[in-house]
């Protein structure tokens, strides 16, 4: 369960296509059908919030 260095996101987890994101200002949200490759790039993104907004939000 990777904890990340982000002002908006505290933790990111992927399991069998389900991406779970723990937001600091709310709770955990699950996104379905997310490829592992997207998760890997997300973990390495300089800005987790920007990556989320550009590549995950409203897509999964």
LOLUM-306660 format. One record per residue (C-alpha): residue number from 1; residue in three letters; x negated, y negated, z. Coordinates in nm, 3 decimals, decimal comma, padded with zeros to 5 digits. Each point is the difference from the previous one (the first is absolute). Layout:
BEGIN
pt n:NUM | res:ala | c1:X | c2:Y | c3:Z
...
***
This chain:
BEGIN
pt n:1 | res:unk | c1:00,000 | c2:00,000 | c3:00,000
pt n:2 | res:unk | c1:-00,210 | c2:-00,290 | c3:-00,127
pt n:3 | res:unk | c1:00,033 | c2:-00,322 | c3:00,191
pt n:4 | res:unk | c1:-00,090 | c2:-00,290 | c3:-00,227
pt n:5 | res:unk | c1:-00,142 | c2:-00,345 | c3:00,042
pt n:6 | res:unk | c1:00,289 | c2:-00,220 | c3:-00,111
pt n:7 | res:unk | c1:00,201 | c2:-00,282 | c3:00,150
pt n:8 | res:unk | c1:00,324 | c2:00,146 | c3:-00,141
pt n:9 | res:unk | c1:-00,051 | c2:00,378 | c3:00,009
pt n:10 | res:unk | c1:-00,132 | c2:00,208 | c3:00,287
pt n:11 | res:unk | c1:00,003 | c2:00,352 | c3:-00,140
pt n:12 | res:unk | c1:00,036 | c2:00,184 | c3:-00,332
pt n:13 | res:unk | c1:00,062 | c2:00,371 | c3:-00,043
pt n:14 | res:unk | c1:00,073 | c2:00,223 | c3:-00,302
pt n:15 | res:unk | c1:00,145 | c2:00,351 | c3:00,005
pt n:16 | res:unk | c1:00,127 | c2:00,192 | c3:-00,304
pt n:17 | res:unk | c1:00,110 | c2:-00,309 | c3:-00,191
pt n:18 | res:unk | c1:00,140 | c2:-00,193 | c3:00,295
pt n:19 | res:unk | c1:-00,188 | c2:-00,317 | c3:00,088
pt n:20 | res:unk | c1:00,067 | c2:-00,121 | c3:00,355
pt n:21 | res:unk | c1:-00,090 | c2:-00,356 | c3:00,090
pt n:22 | res:unk | c1:00,014 | c2:-00,149 | c3:00,348
pt n:23 | res:unk | c1:00,049 | c2:-00,376 | c3:-00,021
pt n:24 | res:unk | c1:-00,117 | c2:-00,214 | c3:00,291
pt n:25 | res:unk | c1:00,315 | c2:-00,213 | c3:00,009
pt n:26 | res:unk | c1:00,251 | c2:00,282 | c3:-00,037
pt n:27 | res:unk | c1:-00,012 | c2:00,378 | c3:-00,004
pt n:28 | res:unk | c1:-00,092 | c2:00,293 | c3:-00,222
pt n:29 | res:unk | c1:00,132 | c2:00,022 | c3:-00,356
pt n:30 | res:unk | c1:-00,024 | c2:00,303 | c3:-00,229
pt n:31 | res:unk | c1:-00,047 | c2:-00,023 | c3:-00,376
pt n:32 | res:unk | c1:00,066 | c2:00,313 | c3:-00,206
pt n:33 | res:unk | c1:-00,165 | c2:00,126 | c3:-00,317
pt n:34 | res:unk | c1:-00,325 | c2:-00,189 | c3:00,055
pt n:35 | res:unk | c1:-00,299 | c2:00,167 | c3:-00,170
pt n:36 | res:unk | c1:-00,303 | c2:00,080 | c3:00,213
pt n:37 | res:unk | c1:-00,211 | c2:-00,218 | c3:-00,231
pt n:38 | res:unk | c1:00,210 | c2:-00,306 | c3:00,092
pt n:39 | res:unk | c1:-00,048 | c2:00,080 | c3:00,369
pt n:40 | res:unk | c1:-00,377 | c2:00,028 | c3:-00,044
pt n:41 | res:unk | c1:-00,022 | c2:-00,336 | c3:-00,178
pt n:42 | res:unk | c1:00,228 | c2:-00,154 | c3:00,265
pt n:43 | res:unk | c1:-00,236 | c2:00,115 | c3:00,277
pt n:44 | res:unk | c1:-00,293 | c2:-00,165 | c3:-00,176
pt n:45 | res:unk | c1:00,176 | c2:-00,322 | c3:-00,101
pt n:46 | res:unk | c1:-00,151 | c2:-00,322 | c3:00,131
pt n:47 | res:unk | c1:00,344 | c2:-00,136 | c3:00,086
pt n:48 | res:unk | c1:00,246 | c2:00,268 | c3:00,107
pt n:49 | res:unk | c1:00,294 | c2:-00,243 | c3:-00,004
pt n:50 | res:unk | c1:-00,076 | c2:-00,118 | c3:-00,355
pt n:51 | res:unk | c1:-00,039 | c2:00,357 | c3:-00,123
pt n:52 | res:unk | c1:00,329 | c2:00,096 | c3:00,164
pt n:53 | res:unk | c1:00,181 | c2:-00,294 | c3:-00,162
pt n:54 | res:unk | c1:-00,154 | c2:00,059 | c3:-00,345
pt n:55 | res:unk | c1:00,008 | c2:00,381 | c3:-00,028
pt n:56 | res:unk | c1:00,237 | c2:00,155 | c3:00,256
pt n:57 | res:unk | c1:00,285 | c2:-00,234 | c3:00,096
pt n:58 | res:unk | c1:00,301 | c2:00,040 | c3:-00,230
pt n:59 | res:unk | c1:-00,172 | c2:00,289 | c3:-00,188
pt n:60 | res:unk | c1:00,051 | c2:00,290 | c3:00,241
***
